[in-house]
Amino acid sequence: MNDPDSTLFNTPPRWQGQRPTHDLPPDLARWLFDSGSLTRRLRQCCPHQFRVRILWQGWSRPGRDESQALHLRLDARAWTREVQLLCSDQAWVFARTLIPIATLRGRGRRLTQLGSRPLGEVLFTDPKVQRGPVEIARIVTGQRLHQRAFAGVAQSPEAIWGRRSIFRMDGQPLLVCEIFLPALPASPPFADRICFHHEHRPF
């Protein structure tokens, strides 16, 4: 169990908009920097078995780096949704979404009522939704986000990679963070490639 008072636990990942020059596995970069719908890519790799498992959703206070990305006050609350994207019963991605109150007005209200429907299915089928630049980070054991991604798991890698983007619906922001778990297939996520389930990524 990580100590919530520890310095590392409260230190956010170092998000960066440029591709790092070291440490990043080449195949993983294809997932991290793919501009298409992650939901669609995962369905291509896992036909008929892809599903969403809701871990938690409700109101929370974003972390400092999340508040800065969304231009929120540090005491502001946001609707928070944490899920696993699975192939059968194997978790491939941990996703954390934060939606400010202002974004939930109007058409945004539906974002609290997704149930087990993938968020990406909504965002990438709405031509009015805009996506900002992708930031990536290496997330290490002891950090809050690493703990949440592996909650309930006895053993986890020392470091994992993730990405995040600001999406805008009717001009209002939401922050989507996707953490790529070790079971994710190592093959590129493109329609003309085959994803081999037995090839897992080295982290």
C-alpha positions in Angstrom: 0.0 0.0 0.0 1.4 3.4 -1.0 1.6 6.1 1.7 -0.7 9.0 0.6 1.6 11.4 2.5 4.7 10.2 0.7 6.4 12.7 -1.7 6.4 10.3 -4.6 2.7 9.4 -4.2 1.8 13.1 -4.5 4.2 13.8 -7.3 2.4 13.7 -10.7 3.9 12.0 -13.8 6.0 14.2 -16.0 3.7 14.7 -18.9 5.4 15.8 -22.2 4.2 16.5 -25.6 7.2 15.3 -27.5 8.3 11.7 -28.1 11.1 10.8 -25.6 14.4 9.8 -26.9 14.9 6.8 -24.7 13.1 4.2 -22.5 9.9 4.1 -24.7 9.5 0.6 -26.4 9.1 1.2 -30.1 5.9 -0.8 -30.5 4.3 1.0 -27.6 4.8 4.3 -29.4 2.3 3.2 -32.1 -0.3 3.0 -29.4 0.6 6.2 -27.6 0.8 8.4 -30.7 -2.1 6.9 -32.7 -4.5 9.7 -33.4 -7.5 7.5 -34.0 -10.1 6.0 -31.6 -8.4 3.7 -29.0 -11.8 1.9 -28.6 -11.9 1.1 -32.3 -8.3 -0.1 -32.3 -8.9 -2.4 -29.3 -12.1 -3.8 -31.0 -9.9 -4.7 -34.0 -7.5 -6.6 -31.8 -10.2 -8.2 -29.7 -13.3 -8.8 -31.9 -16.4 -9.9 -30.0 -14.6 -10.0 -26.6 -13.9 -6.3 -26.0 -15.7 -4.8 -23.0 -15.6 -2.1 -20.4 -15.4 -2.7 -16.7 -16.3 0.3 -14.5 -14.0 0.6 -11.5 -15.4 3.8 -10.0 -17.3 6.9 -11.0 -18.5 9.9 -9.1 -17.4 13.4 -8.0 -13.8 14.0 -6.9 -11.2 16.7 -6.7 -8.7 16.4 -9.6 -5.0 16.2 -8.8 -2.9 19.3 -9.1 -1.6 18.5 -12.6 -5.1 17.5 -13.7 -6.6 20.8 -12.4 -3.9 22.7 -14.3 -4.6 20.9 -17.5 -8.3 21.7 -17.2 -7.7 25.2 -15.9 -9.7 24.5 -12.8 -9.2 25.9 -9.3 -7.5 23.4 -7.0 -10.7 23.0 -4.9 -12.9 22.4 -7.9 -14.7 19.1 -8.4 -15.1 17.1 -11.5 -17.1 14.0 -12.5 -14.5 11.2 -12.5 -14.7 7.9 -14.3 -12.2 5.1 -14.0 -12.5 2.0 -16.1 -10.6 -1.0 -17.5 -10.8 -1.8 -21.2 -10.7 -5.5 -21.4 -10.3 -8.3 -23.9 -12.4 -11.1 -22.4 -11.2 -10.9 -18.7 -7.8 -9.5 -19.4 -7.3 -5.8 -18.7 -5.4 -4.0 -21.5 -5.9 -0.4 -20.6 -6.8 1.6 -17.5 -8.6 4.9 -18.4 -9.3 7.8 -16.1 -11.6 10.7 -17.3 -12.3 14.0 -15.5 -15.2 16.1 -16.6 -15.7 19.6 -15.1 -19.1 20.7 -14.1 -19.3 23.2 -16.9 -18.8 20.5 -19.5 -21.8 18.5 -18.1 -24.3 21.1 -19.2 -26.3 20.6 -22.3 -25.2 17.7 -24.5 -22.4 16.9 -22.0 -25.0 15.5 -19.5 -24.9 12.2 -21.3 -21.3 11.7 -20.3 -22.4 10.7 -16.7 -24.7 8.1 -18.1 -22.4 6.0 -20.2 -22.7 2.8 -18.2 -20.5 0.2 -19.8 -20.4 2.0 -23.1 -16.9 3.2 -24.0 -16.3 6.9 -23.8 -14.3 6.8 -27.0 -17.4 5.6 -28.8 -19.1 8.9 -28.0 -16.1 11.2 -28.5 -15.0 9.9 -31.9 -18.4 9.6 -33.4 -19.3 13.2 -32.6 -17.9 15.5 -35.4 -18.2 18.5 -33.1 -15.8 17.1 -30.5 -12.2 18.4 -30.8 -9.1 16.7 -29.4 -6.0 18.6 -28.2 -2.4 17.5 -28.4 -1.4 14.2 -26.8 0.9 14.2 -23.8 2.7 11.1 -22.7 4.4 10.1 -19.4 6.3 7.2 -17.8 4.4 6.4 -14.6 6.4 4.7 -11.8 5.6 2.6 -8.8 4.6 4.8 -5.9 2.8 7.4 -7.9 -0.9 7.9 -7.4 -1.8 7.1 -11.0 0.3 3.9 -10.9 -1.5 2.8 -7.8 -5.0 3.4 -9.3 -4.1 1.6 -12.5 -3.1 -1.5 -10.5 -5.6 -1.3 -7.6 -6.2 -4.8 -6.3 -3.3 -6.4 -8.3 -0.7 -8.2 -6.2 2.2 -7.6 -8.5 2.8 -4.8 -11.1 5.6 -3.5 -13.2 7.8 -0.8 -11.8 6.9 1.5 -14.6 4.2 1.9 -17.2 3.4 4.4 -20.0 0.3 6.4 -20.5 -1.1 9.3 -22.5 -3.6 12.0 -21.9 -5.5 14.6 -24.1 -8.0 17.4 -23.6 -11.1 16.9 -25.6 -13.6 19.7 -26.1 -17.4 19.2 -26.4 -19.2 22.4 -27.4 -16.0 24.2 -26.4 -15.9 22.8 -22.9 -13.0 20.5 -21.8 -12.7 17.0 -20.4 -9.4 15.2 -19.7 -8.9 11.6 -20.8 -6.0 9.6 -19.5 -5.2 6.1 -20.8 -2.6 3.9 -19.2 -1.4 0.9 -21.3 -1.1 -2.2 -19.2 1.4 -5.1 -19.7 -1.2 -7.5 -21.2 -1.8 -5.1 -24.2 -0.7 -6.9 -27.4 2.6 -5.9 -28.8 1.4 -5.7 -32.4 0.6 -2.3 -34.0 -3.1 -1.3 -33.6 -3.9 -0.7 -37.3 -6.7 -2.2 -39.3 -4.3 -4.0 -41.8 -2.3 -5.7 -39.0 -3.2 -8.7 -36.8 -2.9 -8.3 -33.0 -1.5 -11.5 -31.5 -2.9 -11.9 -28.0 0.0 -14.0 -26.8 2.6 -11.2 -27.5 2.7 -9.0 -24.5 4.7 -5.8 -24.2 8.0 -5.5 -22.3 7.7 -2.6 -19.8 
